[in-house]
């Protein structure tokens, strides 16, 4: 075990650590994490990532035993975060992950999806 001495701290003083992050990027990351901070939305993103075709809202309603307004609420959160896009076909709305996700966002989605596998 490696031990090191801790600095002597003076009451009321600060170490002056560097926060090397763009505030705009930090805000975007926080919004993305908020969108994924719900088990149903994580499961929806995982299902969309594994799907070969857009998924109908009715399929989510059936799979989660939730009402259509609840599923639509979850999808609106994912859409607002820029994760999914929707298309209408008749009365049904189909969802899929955006194909143009920024690389960092795509890696985060991959990590979330990988974490949902048994």
MOTAFEN-V260317 format. One line per field, one symbol per residue. phi: phi as a letter, one per 30 degrees, with the letter a starting at -180 (. if undefined). burial: + if it has 16 or more other ideal C-beta (glycine too) atoms within 10 Angstrom, else -. A space follows every 10 residues. Layout:
# MOTAFEN-V260317
phi->???
burial->???
This chain:
# MOTAFEN-V260317
phi->.ccbddddcc eicbdidccc bdeddddddd dddddcdbed dddddddddd ddbecdeddd eddchcdddd dddddddddd didbbbbcbi dcccbadddc deedddddde dddddcdd
burial->---------- ---------- -------+-- -+--++---- +++++++++- ---++-+-++ +--------- ++-++-+++- ++++------ --++++++-- +---+--++- -++-----
